[in-house]
Amino acid sequence: MLGIIGIIVIFVMVFGGYIEAGGKMEIILEALPHEMIVIGGATVGSFLIGNSMSTVKQTAKDLGKVFK
């Protein structure tokens, strides 16, 4: 539960600050699918390169605990 609250706080602060600074959400929403592919792919690839298979498997198992 605390993990979900933390994620919500992050999104509210980042996007709230962006809007407060005069940013336009239309730009973010238009670029979002492409940016998620680039950033997500780089993140997963870097994680796979930098960790052993046992760490990757354990992380996959533990990922669900973030949302409990």
N, C-alpha and C positions, 0 to 999 in steps of 0.2 A: 504494500500500500504506500509506504513512504517513497518507494522508487517512482511510482506513478505521480505522486505529488511533486517530487523533484523534477520530473520531466515536464510537467505542466508549468511549474515555476520558470524553468529555463525558456520554454517557448514564449510565455507571456513577457518575460523580461527582454529577450532578444527582439522579438517582433514589436513589442510595445515601444522599446527604445528606438527601433528603426522608424516606426510611424511618427513618434514624437519628434524625431530629428528631421521630419519632412519627407521621409521615404514613401514611395507609392507601392502598395501591396500588389497591384496589378503586375508590376515588373517581376516581383518575387514569384507570384503564382504562375506566370507564363514560363519562367525559366525553371521552375521546381522539378518537373520530371527529368529534365536533362541533367540538372545539377545533382539530383539524387543518384542517378546512374554513375556519374563521374566520381562524386565523393564517396558513395557507398562502395563502388567497385574498388577504388583506391584503398579504402579502409579495410575491406575484406582481404584483398590481395596482400596488403602489408602485414595484416595479422597472420595470414597463412605462411608468409615468408619468414616472419620473425618468431614463430613458435613451433614447438614440436607437435606431432600428431596427438599425443596424449593430452597436451594442453588444449588443443583445438576441440577435442572430444569432450573434455571436462567443461570447457566454456560453454559448449552447446547444451550440455546437461544443466549447467547452472544458470543459463540465461533466463529460464522461466522463473527462477527465484526472485528476480528483480521485480516482477509484477505480482508477487504474492503479498 
